[in-house]
Structure formats: C-alpha cells, structure tokens
C-alpha cells in the first residue's frame, strides 16, 4: 500500500465515530444553518433555557448536597468507631449525570445526582442516616425513598429543585474530591446495585466523549426531548425511553453525520429511526470487556437480552440495555411517532412547515374510546408519594399482561400520573374518590413540588360548612394513571354479535403484585381499577373536544398509515354500569374487569 493510501486510510479511521463509518461528512448548507437558527429560537420560545439566576441556584444546591454527603460519611464513620481525623478524611462526593451533566436541562428540570461513599458506609446507612439528615433540612420537601427499585433512589425537592439522589459504595477507604469514575477498576468488589448507580454518571461522560460536535448534539437533544415529552413518549418507567436512551439515539445520529448542524441531525434522527430494523441494537462503540465477572449485554448468551424489543446499549463498561422496559405496545407507538415526525420535519426542511408544529401535544385523551383508570390513594401526602411511586413503577407489568388479552391490539400508558387531594364529608364520598371520582369544589389537582398545599381555608370561604362538618372532613390523596385501550375492529361481514373482552386476569395479577409491597399500609393505602369511556374523562384531561356532539376521528397507534377503524365499544360488566353518582359522573366499577365488545 502506498504512503498516500495509508494516509487516506488513517484519515478515514480518525473520522470514524462509533461502530461504523459516517454516512456523510458534508458540511451544512446555508439553508440548514438558517433552519438551525429558527430551531434555536423555537426552543427559546418554549422556555427550554434557564436564566443565569436559576443556573446559579442549582450550583448552590449541589454545593450544599456535596457538603451534606461529607457530613453523612463523617457521621457514619464516627458511628463505626473511626477516630475523628480518619472520619474527616473519609470524604464523599457528589457527581451529576443525565440532562444536567449533558448540558441540556431546562428551567425546572430535575438534577440526577450520585452520592459516592467509601467502603465502610453501607447502603442501609444511605436510606436511614442520610434520609434522616435530609428530612431535618428545611430546604427539603416531598422526600421519598425507593429502596427496592432496580436503581435504588431518594427523591426530593431541595430549595424547590427536584433531585434524584443515588448512592454508590466503592471498595476504597476514602473518596477524595478529585476522584473520577472513568477507571473500570473502581468497579472491582462493588455490588450490582452500586454498579448500576455508577453507570449513570459513567455513561453520561462517555456519551459526551463519543459525540463529534457537542453544540449540535445538545441542540438536537433538546429538540428531541421536548418533542418526546409533548408526544407522551418520554418515560422509562412506563415502557418508553428515558433521558439517557434519547441521548444515546441522538449521539448515534451525530456520529453518522459528524459535521451536520442541529436541524439536519433532527431530520435524519426521525428518518433513520422510523426505518430502523429493531431489534438491531443501537451502539455508540463496540461492547468492551473489563476486569469484572459481571454480566455484559449479550443476546447470544442471555435469552432475556435477546427478548429486548428496542435495545439501546450503554457505552460505559459494563454495557447494559437502557431500554429493557420497552413493550410491544410502546414500541409500536414510538415507531408511529417517528414516522409522523419524519414527515413533518421533511416539510420543515423544504421550507413548507414550522418547527413549532413538531411540538404539538399528544392527543392521548382523544385517541381512544376506552381507558383503564388506575387509582392509588392514601391519607397523607408523604404516604401518597411512596405509594403512587410504587404503583407507577409496576404499571409496565400491567401493560405486558394486557398485551396478551385477546382482541386488545394496544395498551397505551399515559406517562404522567394525575395527583389530586379530596376533602370528603361523608363515607360515600370517601368510597367514590378511592375509585376515581371527583367532588365538586372539594377536589383539587396537585402539581409536582406542591403536594402539601392545604385547600381547607379556600373550601370554607366558598362553601357554607358547619363547624362539625369542618371538624369531620377526611382528606384523601389520589393519583390517577391511565391506559388507552385499542380494541381489534370486528372483521367486515361477521355479523352483529357481541364479543367479550376479559381483563380480569390482567388486572387481578397486577393488583396482587402491588398489594404484596412490604410497606403497604392496608388501612390507609388502596388501589382500584376501572374502565372509563372517553366521554366520561375529566374535562381537564379531555380538553376542548370533550362533550362535543360530532363524532371524533381517532388515530390508531397500531397503524402506521394513520387511517383508523373506530375502536369497538367496551362495556364493563355489572348491574351498575350505566348509572351515575350524585355528582353526575359515571359510577365507578370495581375490579375484576370483564367487558363485552358490543357491535
């Protein structure tokens, strides 16, 4: 091989990012750069960039957390009999990861944080000693812990900023301030939960290292995150994709077009992913071996890895699938959304559309005739945060079970729970709200970070209540979760008979699963499931279309061409199915659920 050929080959090798050579190394055109400017302006108009004051507040909060972690390690060290000097030297450090570390967080976004501690500090200390220290801080609100999660976490608001705090215990005697987590040898003698916790920070840093143009990556990722949230497909726990998975998808497109501007990256993102041959994995670099006897993602060795429907593999050792939660239904929905967005962005790139149209909200509450409503309830805001979080973490299991129900083509989860507080005057009202009913003038929607708002004074001003009634008011907190049901249309010419849609097994198994939670307080926590017609959805969810007499066209997420056969009527069995309660709402139906599809 001649020297010029060797130089050319070396140059091509240097230009490669990821597991394949680029598709194109072309520089952006003038038109594409103008479209990127328009895109940035649209993102600014949507409030995606925080102010300097907000940014500084985050720095202050992280500084306080870092100091608190050192105090936590010192306290545990003293509990274990360490001398004062060694207790001080044991250290402890906070790392950030996720959107904040990637530089794509917006105003009001949470901060993913990792608390790294030395070997003598145990995980139990994090969920007891550290939890109690946080509870004592006046800046901390809505503090909850989920110890049995796949990645155990403490959630809270610190000075109004949402924080997800993980913990990892390294097999070292002290954690210095200059510690970096890139060295694979730090994972030696670390348990799997700690490896998973460390993976968030290690993956984020590796993504930034593997991206050719960080500015283009960040703008494109901000775009995709906003789009995914507006289209109701941003949620790892619900079976869609979480922040790290979206970041890796964008990073892979950046690798394929290393010189492209943000507008072109967004265009190619949708075009490529709509046509991606799943379950072919998305990789940012070859999967590497390391010093540990730990499982690395390998569908040839592990049947569970082979079953992953949309594998997006983390680049840091040990490589894991970040999308193991994806179900058949959620994959179908995402592919349909990729196609819709691809067609819209194609028009934008041709000058026939506007970026703002890409960010239209999902029509989830207009898309189906029938929904499952899951209602988790308890008697205090603190208990509700824990209980609703547990129920939410298990909803994916219900989706999977529903996918096996005959005639049910799609089970589409709404990615957000709807938090409510109700002030009940009678036992019947208590029973009603536990099953998803609202009380006129005495049911209020709660927003994140404001679970403790008390509306009692507002109620007393508006309603004429006796002292006895005020004294006997029972406060109940509920969280509603919704799953849209798309039922298989009846074949043409098959007559007008009735088909039966049986949801009994799916819902009963889910109820057993959540009721087996070891922290369940049966006297104060409850869960109910009912089917609800779209016409009976709360107005705040159904939007302006609710109550209109004309027939609504519904889009079938199961069909890629957007043409929708209307879903068949689902009727929940039982003698009270057509009754309403005293508030004019549909009477709730108890599980088990078995319905008829009436032709």
Number of C-alpha atoms within 10 A of each C-alpha: 5 7 8 9 10 11 11 12 12 11 11 12 12 10 15 17 21 20 15 14 16 19 12 12 15 11 12 15 12 9 13 18 16 14 22 22 15 16 20 20 13 17 19 12 11 13 13 19 17 14 12 9 8 15 13 11 15 19 11 13 17 19 13 12 19 22 15 19 22 22 18 22 30 23 19 19 21 14 10 12 9 15 10 12 9 14 21 18 16 22 23 26 21 21 21 20 21 22 22 17 17 19 16 20 19 19 13 14 15 20 21 20 26 23 22 27 29 21 18 18 23 16 19 11 16 25 18 12 16 20 17 13 15 20 16 9 11 9 14 18 22 20 18 22 19 16 14 10 11 12 17 19 22 20 20 23 20 22 16 19 20 20 22 17 21 23 25 26 26 24 17 14 15 20 22 14 11 6 13 11 15 16 10 14 11 16 23 16 15 16 14 15 17 19 23 19 23 27 24 22 21 23 22 23 20 17 21 19 11 19 23 21 19 17 13 23 28 22 21 28 26 24 23 22 20 18 21 24 15 16 19 21 25 25 19 20 17 25 26 26 25 20 16 22 21 18 25 26 19 24 31 24 26 30 28 22 23 25 19 26 25 28 28 23 27 25 21 21 22 25 18 14 17 19 11 14 10 14 13 12 16 19 20 25 18 12 19 11 12 14 12 15 10 14 12 19 19 15 14 9 11 12 10 12 17 14 12 22 19 25 25 25 23 28 25 22 23 23 21 21 20 21 22 20 22 24 22 17 21 25 18 17 22 22 19 20 22 20 18 17 22 22 15 19 24 16 15 19 17 11 11 10 14 17 22 15 12 21 20 11 13 16 16 19 22 22 20 25 21 25 23 21 22 24 25 27 29 26 18 17 22 16 18 23 22 20 26 24 17 19 22 21 17 17 20 22 17 19 24 18 16 23 17 13 18 13 17 17 20 25 28 25 26 18 21 15 17 17 23 21 28 26 24 22 18 13 9 10 20 18 13 17 23 25 25 27 22 20 19 10 12 18 20 18 15 17 12 12 15 14 20 15 12 12 14 13 8 11 16 13 9 10 10 10 13 10 9 8 13 16 10 13 14 16 19 22 28 32 28 22 24 25 23 23 22 25 25 17 17 20 7 6 6 7 9 9 9 12 16 16 20 21 21 15 15 20 24 15 14 19 19 10 14 19 17 9 13 7 10 16 13 9 8 13 21 19 21 20 26 21 25 23 17 18 17 14 20 14 12 9 13 17 13 10 13 18 13 9 7 7 6 14 13 18 21 22 25 19 13 17 12 13 13 16 15 18 20 19 18 24 20 26 18 12 8 12 13 13 12 12 12 10 12 11 16 20 20 25 21 14 17 19 22 18 19 16 21 15 13
